[in-house]
Amino acid sequence: MPIEPYLDLSLLLLVCIAAINDLATRRIPNRLLLTGLACALLLHLLSASPGASVLKAFSGMGVGFAIFLPFYLLRGMAAGDVKLIAVAGAFIGPEEAFEVAVLTWCVGGVMSLCVVLMNGRLRLAFTNIRYLLSGFMVPGIHMTDMPLQQSAGSIPYGLAIAVGTITVLLRHYG
């Protein structure tokens, strides 16, 4: 049974619901993510070669998680966003999870720049970037030792993940 169309349709539904929820409440519910993960794993188990398919799912999940985890640790992203990209990776595998992550960074960057410019907080954004980079460049300074800076603005990153995911899925069918 070819499972790819079912995986793609389920993933499309997942990221759309997550984006709408993130826009409305600024949260991505764990229940939605667990349901999505269960759906991905079930579909992979129904494939012609379940062992390889489930391995692909876990690899994609690992890639999505590993790529976005540093942003969460730097307080630049919420945990729901990291979990969403990981679950998306479970649907599409490691190569496409990487593609989605890169597209998501681009979309998220444009969204962030728009929010910063609309709120007149460009100087604060550069101050915060310098603050984040100093934790990497100055020996002996740890991020936890430094006081939190004021946010220059936040975006519903679930929307950026949805746009990145939809773009990759459209390439398959377009």
C-alpha positions in Angstrom: 0.0 0.0 0.0 1.5 3.3 -1.0 1.4 5.5 2.1 3.0 8.7 0.9 -0.2 10.4 -0.1 -1.7 9.6 3.3 1.4 10.8 5.1 1.4 14.0 3.1 -2.3 14.7 3.6 -2.0 14.0 7.4 1.0 16.2 7.7 -0.7 19.0 5.8 -3.7 18.8 8.2 -1.4 18.7 11.2 0.6 21.8 10.3 -2.5 23.7 9.3 -4.2 23.0 12.6 -1.0 23.8 14.5 -0.5 27.1 12.6 -4.1 28.2 13.2 -3.9 27.3 16.9 -0.5 29.1 17.2 -2.0 32.2 15.6 -5.1 32.1 17.9 -3.6 31.1 21.2 0.2 31.2 20.7 0.4 27.6 21.7 0.7 24.2 19.9 -1.1 21.6 22.0 0.8 18.5 23.0 -2.4 16.5 22.3 -2.2 17.5 18.7 1.5 16.7 18.4 1.0 13.3 20.0 -1.9 12.5 17.7 0.2 13.5 14.7 3.1 11.4 15.9 0.9 8.4 16.4 -0.6 8.9 12.9 2.8 9.1 11.3 4.1 6.0 13.0 0.9 4.0 12.3 1.1 4.9 8.6 4.7 4.0 8.5 3.9 0.6 10.0 1.3 0.1 7.3 3.9 0.6 4.5 5.3 -2.1 2.3 8.5 -2.2 4.3 7.6 -1.1 7.8 11.0 -1.5 9.4 12.7 0.9 6.9 9.8 3.2 7.0 9.7 3.5 10.8 13.5 4.1 10.8 13.0 6.9 8.3 10.3 8.4 10.6 12.5 8.3 13.6 15.4 9.7 11.6 13.3 12.6 10.4 12.1 13.2 13.9 15.6 13.3 15.1 16.8 15.8 12.4 13.9 18.2 13.1 14.4 18.0 16.8 18.2 18.4 16.6 18.0 21.4 14.2 15.5 23.4 16.3 16.6 22.4 19.8 19.4 25.0 20.0 17.0 27.8 19.3 14.8 26.6 22.2 17.8 26.4 24.5 18.7 30.0 23.5 15.2 31.1 24.4 14.5 32.0 20.7 11.7 29.5 20.2 9.0 27.7 22.2 9.0 24.0 23.0 5.9 23.4 20.9 7.7 24.7 17.8 10.5 22.2 18.4 8.1 19.4 18.9 6.1 20.4 15.8 9.1 20.3 13.5 10.1 16.9 15.0 6.7 15.4 14.4 6.7 16.9 10.9 10.1 15.1 10.4 8.4 11.8 11.4 6.1 12.2 8.5 8.6 13.1 5.8 12.0 11.7 6.8 15.4 13.3 7.4 16.2 14.9 4.1 12.9 16.7 3.7 12.9 17.6 7.4 16.1 19.4 6.8 14.5 21.2 3.8 11.5 22.2 5.8 13.8 23.5 8.6 15.7 25.7 6.1 12.6 27.1 4.5 11.1 27.6 8.0 14.1 29.6 9.0 13.7 31.8 5.9 10.0 32.4 6.5 10.5 32.9 10.2 13.3 35.4 9.5 11.0 37.4 7.2 8.2 37.3 9.7 10.5 38.3 12.6 11.9 41.2 10.6 8.4 42.4 9.8 7.4 42.3 13.5 10.5 44.1 14.6 10.2 46.8 11.9 6.4 47.3 12.5 7.0 47.7 16.3 10.0 50.0 15.8 12.3 47.7 17.8 15.2 47.1 15.4 17.8 48.5 17.8 16.6 46.2 20.5 16.7 43.3 18.1 20.4 44.0 17.4 21.1 44.4 21.1 19.5 41.0 21.7 21.5 39.4 18.9 24.7 40.8 20.3 23.7 39.4 23.7 23.1 35.9 22.3 26.4 35.9 20.4 28.4 37.0 23.4 27.4 33.8 25.2 29.2 31.9 22.4 32.2 34.2 21.9 33.2 35.2 25.4 35.0 32.4 27.3 33.6 31.7 30.7 30.3 33.4 30.2 27.3 31.1 30.2 23.8 32.1 29.0 22.3 31.2 32.4 24.7 33.7 34.1 23.4 36.6 32.0 20.2 38.5 32.7 17.3 38.1 30.3 16.9 40.8 27.7 13.6 42.4 26.8 12.1 40.7 23.7 12.0 42.6 20.5 8.8 40.7 19.5 7.7 37.2 19.0 6.0 35.4 16.1 3.7 32.4 15.9 6.5 30.1 14.6 4.0 27.3 13.9 2.9 29.4 10.9 6.4 29.5 9.6 6.7 25.8 10.0 3.4 25.3 8.2 4.6 27.5 5.3 7.9 25.6 5.0 6.2 22.3 5.2 3.5 23.2 2.6 6.2 24.5 0.2 8.1 21.2 0.4 4.9 19.2 -0.1 3.9 21.3 -3.1 7.2 20.4 -4.8 6.1 16.8 -4.7 2.8 17.5 -6.5 3.5 20.6 -8.5 
